Amino acid sequence: MFDEHGDDPKFGYRFLADGAADAGLVIARRAAWRICSATGWFSVFSKDHRGTSTRPGPPVHDDLMGWNFTDAAPNGLWLVVVTEHRTLEGELYVCAIKDVFSNWIVGYSIDSRMRSRIAVNALNNAAAANTAMESFFALLQNNVLDRRIWSTREALRIVIVTSIERTCHRRRRQDALGRVSPCNSRPR
């Protein structure tokens, strides 16, 4: 756990427990939490849950479209979203395509202008690699983009690419995937 924390101190006890398990030391999450609490290691991504309920309330509207954001096989359902992010240099636009089955970002494109080519480039990227989007961008926004003011588009572009390729695909383990990263859940 000390090695994992030294390598990336942003993550909390779940990530550190998974890293210990990868190294051959299986540790209960509660024990990992105790160690992290005693050493003062807390995830910078944690949320304030005061005043929130664990039970969902009634739907705010009827699901007239019959949305189903699950899939039983890779590449069966892709979700696409385009977001806008500010820098001191101007806006930067990110279009990402996510495979619902594996939570893998199968394609993305980043540009300084909001044109149709950003979506076309992301789709071409996904098709060449053959490999609930709002949650991805919420994580990206909270964990990376809102942490500082970006002076240039290039600096922000590099951070977004690194976040997708290194953290999202290879390091972030997900309960829905059996506590493995999307990279390790993809069929080879």
N, C-alpha and C positions, 0 to 999 in steps of 0.2 A: 504494500500500500504506500509505503514511503517513496518507492521508485515511481509509482504512478503519479503520486501527488507532485513530486519533483519535476516530472516530465510535463505535466499540465495541471497547475494548481487551481484552475477554474472549476473543476468538477467536484462533486460531493461524494458522499459515502457509497451510493449505488455504483457509480463508475469505478470507485476504488475497490469495492468488493468484487466486481466483475474482473478487474485487472488482476487482482490476487488469484482469482479462480483460474484465469488464463495462465498464470505462472505456476499453477499446481497446488495452491493453498486455498481450499474451499473455506469460506468464512461466512457466517450468517450475516444477513444485512443489519440486524440489530447490533451485533458485535462490531461491525464496521462503523455503524453510527456512533457507538460508544467511543471507539478509538478516535474518530474524527472530532467528536465533541470534546474529548479530553485534550486533543492537540490543537483545537481551535480551527480545524479545517472545515469550512462550509462552502457549499456551492455558491458561486456568484450568480447563478441562474435561479436560485430558489425564489419562490413566490410567497407573498404575504397572504396567508389563508384565513386571517381573522375575519369573522363575519360571513364566511361562506358555508354553504350547506353541502353535504356529500350527496344528498338526494336531489336529482334533477326535478325542476318544477314542470308544470304542464307546458306543452309546446306553445310558442307564441303565435303560431299560425299553422294551418293545415298544410300537410305535405302534398300539394296537388300534383307535383311532378313525379312522386314516387321515387325520390332519390335513394340510391343504394350505393354507398361508398365502400363497398367490400368487393373482393374478387377472389376466386379460388385458384387462379393461375396467373403466372407472370404475364405482363403485357396485355392483360384483358381489359383493363380500364386505366386510362391516364387522365390526370387532372392538370389543368393549365391555369396559370395566373401570371399577370404582369403587375409589377409594383414599381413605384417611383420613390427615389431616395435623394435627399438633398446633399450637396457638397458646397463648399465655398465657391467652387468653379462653375456650378450649375447642377442640373438634375442628372441622375443616372437611372436608367430603366433596366429592370431585370425581369426576364420571362423565364419561368421554369416549368418543366413537365415532370410530374411525379407518377410512378407506377404504384397504384393502390395496393397491390398484393405485397410488394416488398418494401414500400416506402422509399424506393431508390429514386433519386433525381435522375431521370433517364436522359434529359436534355435541358440545356439552358442557354440563354443568350443574354449578353449585357451590352447596352448601347447608350450613347448620350442623347439619342433622339427617340421619341415614341413614334415609330413607323411600323407598318405591317411586317417589314422584314425581320424585326426582332422575334416575332412569333414563328415566322417561317424558318429562321436560323435555328431556333430552339427545336423545332420539329425535325429539321434535317439532322441536327445533332443527335436527337433521340433515335431517329431511324437508322443512322449510320452505326450507332452503338448497339441497336436492338435491345436495348436494355429496358386526403383532406388537406390540398395545397395550402390552405390558409394557415394550418398549424405549422407547416414548414416555415412560412414567412414570418409568422409570429415568433417562432424560435430565433430565426435569423435576426429579426428586428430587435428583440429583447437581448439576445446574447452577444450580438456583434454590432449592428448598425447604430443603435441608440447609445452605445457606450462612450462615444466621443464625437467630435465634429470632424468631418473629413475634409481635408483641404483640396484634394484633387480627385478627379474621377478614377484615375489610374490606381491610386492608393486604395480607394474603396473597391474597385474591381478586383484587385489582388486579394483583399480580405474576404470578399464574397466567394471567389473561386476556392480559396484555401478552406473556408468554412464548409463549402459543399463537398469538395473532394477529400479533405482530410478528416474533418470532424463528423459531418453528417453521414458520409458513406462508410468510413472505416472505423470510427471510434465510438460513435453514439449507439449504445446498445438499446434495444427497444423491447418492452415487455411483450408486445404483439408478435414479435419475431422470436420469442423464446430467449430473450436477453442476449441476442447476438446483434451485431451491426448489420445494416442492409447489405454491405459488401459480402458478409459471410452467409447471408440468407439466399443470395442469388444462385440459381442453378448454373452450373459451369458448362 
